[in-house]
Amino acid sequence: MNTKIRQGQFEVIDSFAIRRRNEFYLIGQLKDGTVQEKWFVNIPFNESLSMTVRINAIEDIEISSEENKYKLLIVSGDTETIDFLVGLKIGSEFLDITIEGKD
């Protein structure tokens, strides 16, 4: 059961990593609520198990072929963490944003 209070909901369009920087990126749109640096993205594995990752930075981005503006949530991690996050193939899903979480 998720006892964390949701501050926002982020619709992830896609995700990717830049390994040289040890960073993982979630691109999408904030659907409701708010998001801030140092808060957490909650990544569910199933209905009763999830993990949290800390948001290190947030950037506003624009794609030249689209009118919509997007947010880029940036997560830092070691090689093992980045490998794991890339392996999850996060995309086309909604993720909760919370103030509380675990690094």
DSSP file (Angstrom, degrees, kcal/mol; ACC not computed):
  #  RESIDUE AA STRUCTURE BP1 BP2  ACC     N-H-->O    O-->H-N    N-H-->O    O-->H-N    TCO  KAPPA ALPHA  PHI   PSI    X-CA   Y-CA   Z-CA
    1    1 A M              0   0    0      0, 0.0     2,-0.7     0, 0.0    47,-0.1   0.000 360.0 360.0 360.0 132.4    0.0    0.0    0.0
    2    2 A N        +     0   0    0     45,-0.2    47,-0.0     1,-0.1    46,-0.0  -0.722 360.0 171.6 -85.7 114.7    1.4    3.4   -1.0
    3    3 A T        +     0   0    0     -2,-0.7     2,-0.2     2,-0.1    -1,-0.1   0.421  42.3 111.0-102.1   0.1    1.3    5.7    2.0
    4    4 A K  S    S-     0   0    0      1,-0.1     2,-0.6    96,-0.0    -2,-0.0  -0.525  73.2-119.0 -76.0 140.6    3.3    8.6    0.4
    5    5 A I        -     0   0    0     -2,-0.2    94,-0.6     1,-0.0     2,-0.3  -0.701  27.5-129.3 -82.7 121.5    1.3   11.7   -0.3
    6    6 A R  E     +A   98   0A   0     -2,-0.6    92,-0.2     1,-0.2     3,-0.1  -0.554  26.4 179.9 -75.2 127.9    1.3   12.5   -4.0
    7    7 A Q  E     -     0   0A   0     90,-3.5    27,-2.0    -2,-0.3     2,-0.3   0.650  68.1 -14.1 -97.1 -22.3    2.4   16.0   -4.9
    8    8 A G  E     -AB  97  33A   0     89,-1.3    89,-2.7    25,-0.3     2,-0.4  -0.979  57.7-121.6-167.3 170.7    2.0   15.6   -8.6
    9    9 A Q  E     -AB  96  32A   0     23,-2.2    22,-2.8    -2,-0.3    23,-1.1  -0.996  22.4-159.3-130.0 127.4    1.6   13.1  -11.5
   10   10 A F  E     -AB  95  30A   0     85,-3.2    85,-2.9    -2,-0.4     2,-0.9  -0.918   9.1-147.1-111.9 123.7    4.1   13.0  -14.3
   11   11 A E  E     -AB  94  29A   0     18,-3.2    18,-1.8    -2,-0.5     2,-0.4  -0.802  18.7-150.1 -90.5 108.0    3.2   11.5  -17.7
   12   12 A V  E     +AB  93  28A   0     81,-2.9    81,-1.3    -2,-0.9    80,-0.9  -0.654  20.1 179.8 -81.0 126.8    6.4    9.9  -19.0
   13   13 A I  E     -     0   0A   0     14,-3.2     2,-0.3    -2,-0.4    79,-0.3   0.855  68.4 -28.7 -87.9 -45.4    6.6    9.9  -22.8
   14   14 A D  E     - B   0  27A   0     13,-1.5    13,-2.6    77,-0.2    -1,-0.4  -0.966  55.8-141.7-161.5 170.5   10.0    8.2  -22.9
   15   15 A S  E     + B   0  26A   0     -2,-0.3     2,-0.3    11,-0.2    11,-0.2  -0.967  19.2 165.5-141.1 156.3   13.3    7.8  -20.9
   16   16 A F  E     - B   0  25A   0      9,-1.9     9,-3.5    -2,-0.3     2,-0.3  -0.963  21.8-129.7-160.4 170.7   17.0    7.6  -21.8
   17   17 A A  E     - B   0  24A   0     -2,-0.3     2,-0.5     7,-0.2     7,-0.2  -0.942   6.6-153.6-129.4 150.8   20.4    7.8  -20.2
   18   18 A I  E >>> - B   0  23A   0      5,-2.3     5,-1.7    -2,-0.3     3,-1.0  -0.917  19.0-169.9-117.4 100.0   23.6    9.7  -20.9
   19   19 A R  G >45S+     0   0    0     -2,-0.5     3,-0.9     1,-0.3    -1,-0.1   0.814  79.0  63.0 -65.3 -34.2   26.1    7.3  -19.3
   20   20 A R  G 345S+     0   0    0      1,-0.3    -1,-0.3     2,-0.1    -2,-0.0   0.818 112.1  39.2 -61.6 -28.8   29.1    9.6  -19.5
   21   21 A R  G <45S-     0   0    0     -3,-1.0    -1,-0.3     2,-0.2    -2,-0.2   0.492 107.8-126.3 -94.8  -6.0   27.3   11.9  -17.1
   22   22 A N  T <<5 +     0   0    0     -3,-0.9    55,-2.1    -4,-0.5     2,-0.4   0.922  65.3 136.7  55.7  46.3   25.8    9.1  -15.0
   23   23 A E  E   < -BC  18  76A   0     -5,-1.7    -5,-2.3    53,-0.2     2,-0.4  -0.957  44.4-158.5-129.2 145.4   22.3   10.5  -15.6
   24   24 A F  E     -BC  17  75A   0     51,-3.1    51,-2.9    -2,-0.4     2,-0.4  -0.952  16.8-153.8-118.7 139.6   19.0    9.1  -16.4
   25   25 A Y  E     -BC  16  74A   0     -9,-3.5    -9,-1.9    -2,-0.4     2,-0.5  -0.932  12.5-165.2-124.0 136.9   16.3   11.3  -18.0
   26   26 A L  E     -BC  15  73A   0     47,-2.3    47,-2.8    -2,-0.4     2,-0.4  -0.984  13.6-163.8-117.1 119.4   12.5   11.1  -18.0
   27   27 A I  E     +BC  14  72A   0    -13,-2.6   -14,-3.2    -2,-0.5   -13,-1.5  -0.878  38.1  89.3-106.0 135.1   10.8   13.3  -20.6
   28   28 A G  E     -BC  12  71A   0     43,-2.2    43,-3.2    -2,-0.4     2,-0.4  -0.943  65.8 -69.0 176.1-154.4    7.1   14.1  -20.3
   29   29 A Q  E     -B   11   0A   0    -18,-1.8   -18,-3.2    -2,-0.3     2,-0.7  -0.983  33.3-118.6-134.4 141.8    4.5   16.5  -18.9
   30   30 A L  E     -B   10   0A   0     -2,-0.4   -20,-0.2   -20,-0.2     3,-0.1  -0.712  27.7-172.3 -76.7 117.7    3.3   17.2  -15.5
   31   31 A K  E     -     0   0A   0    -22,-2.8     2,-0.3    -2,-0.7    -1,-0.2   0.837  63.9 -11.4 -86.1 -34.7   -0.4   16.3  -15.6
   32   32 A D  E    S+B    9   0A   0    -23,-1.1   -23,-2.2     2,-0.1    -1,-0.3  -0.985 108.4  16.3-158.2 161.8   -1.4   17.7  -12.2
   33   33 A G  E    S-B    8   0A   0     -2,-0.3   -25,-0.3   -25,-0.3     2,-0.3  -0.455  86.0 -67.0  78.1-147.7    0.2   19.0   -9.0
   34   34 A T        -     0   0    0    -27,-2.0     2,-0.3    -2,-0.1    63,-0.1  -0.914  30.7-153.7-142.1 164.8    3.7   20.2   -8.8
   35   35 A V        -     0   0    0     -2,-0.3     2,-0.3    -5,-0.1    64,-0.0  -0.994  14.1-179.4-142.1 143.2    7.3   18.8   -9.0
   36   36 A Q    >   -     0   0    0     -2,-0.3     3,-1.6     4,-0.1    19,-0.2  -0.968  37.1 -88.9-140.6 156.2   10.5   20.2   -7.5
   37   37 A E  T 3  S+     0   0    0     -2,-0.3    19,-0.2     1,-0.2     3,-0.1  -0.341 112.3  28.8 -60.3 147.1   14.2   19.3   -7.5
   38   38 A K  T 3  S+     0   0    0     17,-3.5    -1,-0.2     1,-0.3    18,-0.1   0.287  97.3 110.7  78.7  -5.9   15.1   17.0   -4.6
   39   39 A W    <   -     0   0    0     -3,-1.6    16,-3.0    16,-0.2     2,-0.3  -0.185  68.6-105.3 -80.4-173.2   11.6   15.4   -4.6
   40   40 A F  E     -ED  54  98A   0     58,-3.2    58,-2.2    14,-0.2     2,-0.5  -0.896  10.5-144.9-124.4 146.0   11.1   11.8   -5.7
   41   41 A V  E     -ED  53  97A   0     12,-2.6    12,-2.1    -2,-0.3     2,-0.6  -0.920  23.6-141.7-100.1 131.8    9.6   10.0   -8.7
   42   42 A N  E     -ED  52  96A   0     54,-2.6    54,-0.6    -2,-0.5    10,-0.2  -0.863  13.7-166.3 -99.4 120.7    7.9    6.8   -7.7
   43   43 A I  E     -E   51   0A   0      8,-3.5     8,-2.4    -2,-0.6     2,-0.2  -0.910  11.8-149.1-110.3 108.9    8.4    3.9  -10.2
   44   44 A P  E     -E   50   0A   0      0, 0.0     6,-0.3     0, 0.0     3,-0.1  -0.526  20.8-176.5 -80.8 143.0    6.0    1.0   -9.6
   45   45 A F  S    S-     0   0    0      4,-3.3     2,-0.2     1,-0.4     5,-0.2   0.732  77.4 -26.0 -98.0 -37.5    6.9   -2.6  -10.4
   46   46 A N  S    S-     0   0    0      3,-1.8    -1,-0.4     0, 0.0     3,-0.4  -0.835  88.2 -68.0-156.2-167.3    3.4   -3.9   -9.5
   47   47 A E  S    S+     0   0    0     -2,-0.2   -45,-0.2     1,-0.2     3,-0.1   0.727 130.7  29.6 -69.3 -20.5    0.5   -2.8   -7.3
   48   48 A S  S    S+     0   0    0      1,-0.1     2,-0.4   -47,-0.1    -1,-0.2   0.464 113.6  61.2-117.7  -2.2    2.4   -3.4   -4.0
   49   49 A L        +     0   0    0     -3,-0.4    -4,-3.3   -47,-0.0    -3,-1.8  -0.987  54.8 145.4-133.7 128.8    6.1   -2.8   -4.9
   50   50 A S  E     -E   44   0A   0     -2,-0.4     2,-0.3    -6,-0.3    -8,-0.0  -0.946  29.9-138.2-148.9 169.4    7.8    0.4   -6.2
   51   51 A M  E     -E   43   0A   0     -8,-2.4    -8,-3.5    -2,-0.3     2,-0.4  -0.916  13.2-139.8-127.8 158.7   11.0    2.3   -5.9
   52   52 A T  E     -E   42   0A   0     50,-0.3     2,-0.4    -2,-0.3   -10,-0.2  -0.930  11.4-167.6-118.0 145.3   11.7    6.0   -5.6
   53   53 A V  E     -E   41   0A   0    -12,-2.1   -12,-2.6    -2,-0.4     2,-0.3  -0.996  25.6-117.5-130.2 138.9   14.5    8.0   -7.3
   54   54 A R  E     -E   40   0A   0     -2,-0.4     2,-0.7   -14,-0.2    22,-0.4  -0.535  20.9-128.9 -78.7 136.3   15.5   11.5   -6.3
   55   55 A I        -     0   0    0    -16,-3.0   -17,-3.5    -2,-0.3    20,-0.2  -0.755  25.1-178.6 -83.2 114.7   15.0   14.2   -8.9
   56   56 A N        -     0   0    0     18,-2.7     2,-0.3    -2,-0.7    19,-0.2   0.824  65.3  -1.7 -84.5 -33.4   18.4   16.1   -9.1
   57   57 A A  E     -F   74   0A   0     17,-1.4    17,-2.9   -21,-0.1     2,-0.4  -0.989  56.7-148.5-155.4 157.6   17.3   18.7  -11.7
   58   58 A I  E     -F   73   0A   0     -2,-0.3     2,-0.4    15,-0.2    15,-0.2  -0.999  16.1-174.9-132.3 131.2   14.4   19.7  -13.8
   59   59 A E  E     -F   72   0A   0     13,-2.2    13,-2.9    -2,-0.4     2,-0.5  -0.962  22.1-133.9-125.3 144.1   14.6   21.3  -17.3
   60   60 A D  E     -F   71   0A   0     -2,-0.4     2,-0.3    11,-0.2    11,-0.2  -0.840  33.8-174.8 -90.9 131.5   11.9   22.7  -19.6
   61   61 A I  E     -F   70   0A   0      9,-2.8     9,-2.7    -2,-0.5     2,-0.4  -0.914  18.0-155.7-130.2 156.3   12.4   21.5  -23.1
   62   62 A E  E     -F   69   0A   0     -2,-0.3     2,-0.5     7,-0.2     7,-0.1  -0.986  10.5-145.5-128.7 140.4   10.9   22.2  -26.5
   63   63 A I    >   -     0   0    0      5,-0.7     3,-2.2    -2,-0.4    -2,-0.0  -0.924  16.9-136.5-106.3 128.0   10.9   19.8  -29.5
   64   64 A S  T 3  S+     0   0    0     -2,-0.5    -1,-0.1     1,-0.3     0, 0.0   0.773 101.8  49.7 -58.8 -29.9   11.2   21.7  -32.8
   65   65 A S  T 3  S+     0   0    0     -3,-0.0     2,-0.3     2,-0.0    -1,-0.3   0.401 107.7  63.7 -91.4   4.6    8.5   19.5  -34.5
   66   66 A E    <   -     0   0    0     -3,-2.2    -3,-0.2     2,-0.1     0, 0.0  -0.937  63.2-149.0-131.1 151.5    6.0   19.9  -31.7
   67   67 A E  S    S+     0   0    0     -2,-0.3    -1,-0.1    -5,-0.1    -3,-0.0   0.768  73.7  93.8 -85.1 -28.2    4.0   22.7  -30.1
   68   68 A N        -     0   0    0      1,-0.1    -5,-0.7    -6,-0.0     2,-0.4  -0.304  69.0-138.0 -66.3 147.2    3.9   21.1  -26.7
   69   69 A K  E     - F   0  62A   0     -7,-0.1     2,-0.3    -9,-0.0    -7,-0.2  -0.834  22.9-160.7-101.9 147.9    6.4   22.0  -24.1
   70   70 A Y  E     - F   0  61A   0     -9,-2.7    -9,-2.8    -2,-0.4     2,-0.4  -0.798  14.0-128.9-125.9 164.1    7.9   19.2  -21.9
   71   71 A K  E     -CF  28  60A   0    -43,-3.2   -43,-2.2    -2,-0.3     2,-0.6  -0.902  13.3-151.1-111.1 145.7    9.7   18.7  -18.7
   72   72 A L  E     -CF  27  59A   0    -13,-2.9   -13,-2.2    -2,-0.4     2,-0.5  -0.966   7.8-158.7-117.1 113.4   12.9   16.7  -18.4
   73   73 A L  E     -CF  26  58A   0    -47,-2.8   -47,-2.3    -2,-0.6     2,-0.5  -0.823  11.5-154.0 -92.6 127.8   13.4   15.1  -15.0
   74   74 A I  E     -CF  25  57A   0    -17,-2.9   -18,-2.7    -2,-0.5   -17,-1.4  -0.899  12.1-175.0-111.9 126.9   17.1   14.3  -14.3
   75   75 A V  E     -C   24   0A   0    -51,-2.9   -51,-3.1    -2,-0.5     2,-0.3  -0.967  12.0-148.9-120.0 132.1   18.2   11.5  -12.0
   76   76 A S  E     +C   23   0A   0     -2,-0.4     2,-0.3   -22,-0.4   -53,-0.2  -0.731  29.3 146.3 -98.5 151.4   21.8   10.8  -11.1
   77   77 A G        -     0   0    0    -55,-2.1     2,-0.0    -2,-0.3    -2,-0.0  -0.987  45.5 -89.4-170.5 167.6   23.1    7.4  -10.3
   78   78 A D     >  -     0   0    0     -2,-0.3     4,-2.6     1,-0.1     5,-0.2  -0.242  56.1 -90.1 -77.6 175.7   26.0    5.0  -10.5
   79   79 A T  H  > S+     0   0    0      1,-0.2     4,-2.6     2,-0.2     5,-0.2   0.882 127.0  51.4 -56.8 -42.5   26.4    2.6  -13.4
   80   80 A E  H  > S+     0   0    0      2,-0.2     4,-2.2     1,-0.2    -1,-0.2   0.908 111.4  46.9 -64.4 -42.6   24.4   -0.1  -11.8
   81   81 A T  H  > S+     0   0    0      2,-0.2     4,-2.7     1,-0.2    -2,-0.2   0.925 113.0  48.5 -65.0 -45.2   21.4    2.2  -11.1
   82   82 A I  H  X S+     0   0    0     -4,-2.6     4,-2.6     1,-0.2     5,-0.2   0.921 111.1  51.0 -62.2 -43.8   21.5    3.7  -14.6
   83   83 A D  H  X S+     0   0    0     -4,-2.6     4,-2.1    -5,-0.2    -1,-0.2   0.918 111.8  48.1 -57.3 -44.4   21.6    0.2  -16.1
   84   84 A F  H  X S+     0   0    0     -4,-2.2     4,-1.0     2,-0.2    -2,-0.2   0.932 112.2  47.5 -63.5 -47.6   18.6   -0.8  -14.0
   85   85 A L  H ><>S+     0   0    0     -4,-2.7     5,-0.5     1,-0.2     3,-0.5   0.898 112.2  49.2 -63.6 -41.4   16.6    2.2  -14.9
   86   86 A V  H ><5S+     0   0    0     -4,-2.6     3,-1.5     1,-0.2    -1,-0.2   0.907 107.4  56.7 -62.4 -40.7   17.3    1.9  -18.6
   87   87 A G  H 3<5S+     0   0    0     -4,-2.1    -1,-0.2     1,-0.3    -2,-0.2   0.739  95.3  65.3 -63.7 -23.7   16.3   -1.8  -18.4
   88   88 A L  T <<5S-     0   0    0     -4,-1.0    -1,-0.3    -3,-0.5    -2,-0.2   0.693  93.3-145.9 -72.7 -17.6   12.9   -0.8  -17.0
   89   89 A K  T < 5 -     0   0    0     -3,-1.5     2,-0.4    -4,-0.5    -3,-0.1   0.943  19.5-161.3  51.7  55.4   12.1    0.8  -20.3
   90   90 A I      < +     0   0    0     -5,-0.5     2,-0.3    -4,-0.0    -1,-0.2  -0.547  34.3 116.8 -73.6 123.6   10.0    3.6  -18.6
   91   91 A G        +     0   0    0     -2,-0.4   -78,-0.2   -77,-0.2   -77,-0.2  -0.908  54.0  30.5-179.3 154.4    7.7    5.3  -21.1
   92   92 A S  S    S+     0   0    0    -80,-0.9     2,-0.3   -79,-0.3   -79,-0.2   0.916  95.3 103.0  52.8  49.6    4.0    5.9  -21.9
   93   93 A E  E    S-A   12   0A   0    -81,-1.3   -81,-2.9   -83,-0.0     2,-0.5  -0.976  70.6-112.4-153.5 165.0    3.0    5.8  -18.2
   94   94 A F  E     -A   11   0A   0     -2,-0.3     2,-0.4   -83,-0.2   -83,-0.2  -0.872  29.1-169.0-104.1 132.0    2.1    8.0  -15.3
   95   95 A L  E     -A   10   0A   0    -85,-2.9   -85,-3.2    -2,-0.5     2,-0.2  -0.957  19.6-123.5-122.5 140.1    4.4    8.3  -12.3
   96   96 A D  E     -AD   9  42A   0    -54,-0.6   -54,-2.6    -2,-0.4     2,-0.5  -0.536  16.1-145.2 -79.2 146.4    3.6    9.8   -8.9
   97   97 A I  E     +AD   8  41A   0    -89,-2.7   -90,-3.5   -56,-0.2   -89,-1.3  -0.953  25.0 175.5-109.5 129.6    5.8   12.7   -7.6
   98   98 A T  E     -AD   6  40A   0    -58,-2.2   -58,-3.2    -2,-0.5   -92,-0.1  -0.932  38.5-138.3-133.3 157.1    6.3   12.7   -3.8
   99   99 A I  S    S+     0   0    0    -94,-0.6     2,-0.3    -2,-0.3    -1,-0.1   0.845  91.8  62.0 -77.5 -36.4    8.3   14.7   -1.3
  100  100 A E        +     0   0    0    -95,-0.3     2,-0.3   -60,-0.1   -60,-0.1  -0.640  65.3 117.5 -93.5 148.8    9.2   11.6    0.7
  101  101 A G        -     0   0    0     -2,-0.3     2,-0.4   -49,-0.1   -59,-0.0  -0.966  54.0 -96.7 178.1-174.2   11.2    8.7   -0.7
  102  102 A K              0   0    0     -2,-0.3   -50,-0.3     1,-0.1   -48,-0.1  -0.995 360.0 360.0-131.7 130.9   14.4    6.8   -0.3
  103  103 A D              0   0    0     -2,-0.4   -49,-0.1   -50,-0.1    -1,-0.1   0.477 360.0 360.0 -70.3 360.0   17.6    7.2   -2.3
